[in-house]
Amino acid sequence: MNKTAMILAGGSGTRAGGGIPKQFRKLCGCPVIWHSMHAFKQADPDTRLMLVVHEEWISHLRKILDAMPQAQHYDYTIVAGG
């Protein structure tokens, strides 16, 4: 069975302050969104990931994930939403 997990990260993060949405802030050295991605892949390595982010932050997320060697092994798609 094919499975896809949607990670909803389209918020602006204004309530958290800090200039960038909290899904892109680092927690233990990695962006918060990465921890969500990793949790789904740990639970089932065959799960595809759909990352839903605000369209203004798509290029930022691409740069973050392109710089993470471990993300190269994950099957994910980035779509606009939020």
C-alpha positions in Angstrom: 0.0 0.0 0.0 1.3 3.5 -0.9 1.2 6.0 1.9 1.7 9.7 1.9 2.1 11.9 5.0 1.1 15.5 4.8 3.2 17.8 7.0 1.2 21.0 7.4 3.8 23.8 7.9 2.1 26.7 6.1 1.8 29.0 9.1 3.5 32.4 9.3 4.8 31.9 12.8 4.0 35.5 13.9 2.8 34.5 17.4 6.1 32.8 18.0 8.1 35.9 17.0 11.7 35.7 15.8 11.4 36.7 12.2 11.0 33.3 10.5 8.2 30.8 10.9 9.0 28.3 13.7 9.0 25.3 11.3 12.3 26.6 9.9 13.9 27.4 13.3 16.5 25.0 14.5 15.8 22.5 17.3 18.8 20.3 18.3 20.7 21.6 15.2 18.0 20.8 12.6 14.9 22.7 11.5 11.7 21.8 13.3 10.1 20.6 10.0 13.0 18.1 9.6 12.0 16.5 12.9 8.5 15.9 11.6 9.9 14.4 8.3 12.2 12.2 10.2 9.5 10.9 12.6 7.3 9.8 9.7 10.3 8.1 7.9 11.3 6.3 11.1 7.8 5.0 11.5 7.6 3.7 7.9 10.6 4.4 5.5 8.3 3.8 2.4 6.0 6.7 3.3 6.1 9.6 0.9 6.1 13.1 2.4 4.1 16.1 1.2 5.4 19.3 2.8 2.8 22.1 2.7 4.3 25.5 3.3 3.4 29.1 2.4 4.4 29.9 -1.2 6.7 32.7 0.0 8.8 30.1 2.0 9.1 27.4 -0.6 12.5 28.5 -1.9 13.7 28.8 1.7 12.6 25.3 2.5 14.3 24.0 -0.7 17.6 25.6 0.3 17.4 24.1 3.8 16.7 20.6 2.6 19.2 20.8 -0.2 21.9 21.6 2.4 20.9 18.5 4.5 22.6 15.4 3.2 20.1 13.2 5.1 17.2 14.8 3.2 18.5 13.5 -0.1 17.3 10.0 0.8 13.7 11.1 1.5 10.9 11.0 -1.0 9.2 14.4 -0.6 7.2 17.0 -2.5 6.8 20.6 -1.5 3.5 22.3 -2.3 2.1 25.7 -1.6 -0.6 26.1 1.1 -1.3 27.9 4.4 
